[in-house]
Amino acid sequence: MAGTVEENIIMAFVLGIIYMLVMGAVCFSMAVLFLRGKEEKYNRIFLVCQGLAVLWCSSQVLILLADTKNELIAAYLLGNLGICFIGVFWYYFAVLYTGRECHKVRRYLPV
């Protein structure tokens, strides 16, 4: 159900503020982990996961601020780049953190 123009503007403003707060909190935790964390590979992979979340949140803010179609497309592409790789890096982080080994997947490609 669509609201009035004023309601839509207020909602976009509130969403923008929430996204900015989330990005600030994640960037702060990334800085703390980077400066105080152990030099372990799983810490670096977790930093990449958080960076991808910041990339996705920043694309959401850019979507709210987009004026032209090209800006909107660029923001969506940026967000897709961030959200598509979170699962891969989260899986890699979980495997490294628990100390298990990755299962090797064999693919048979037709020649």
C-alpha positions, 0 to 999 in steps of 0.5 A: 500500500503506497503512502503519501509522498511525505511518508515515503520521504520520511521512510527513505530518510529513516532507512538511510539513517538505519543503514548508516548506523549499521555501517558505522557499527560494522566498520567499528567492529572491523577496526577493533578486530583488525587492530586487536585480533590475532593474526589468524586466517579466520580473522581476516576472512571474517573481516572480508565478510564484514566488509561485504556487509558494509558494501551491501549496506552502502549500496542500499544507501546509494539506491535511496540517493540515486537520481538517474537510472544509471546510478540505480543500476550501478548501486544494484550491481554494487549490492549484488557483488557484496551480497553474492559473496557473503555466503562463500566467505562465511562458509570459508570462515566457518570451516577455518574457525571450526578446524574442519577441512573443506570437501573437495568437489570434483566437477566433470566438465564436458570437453 
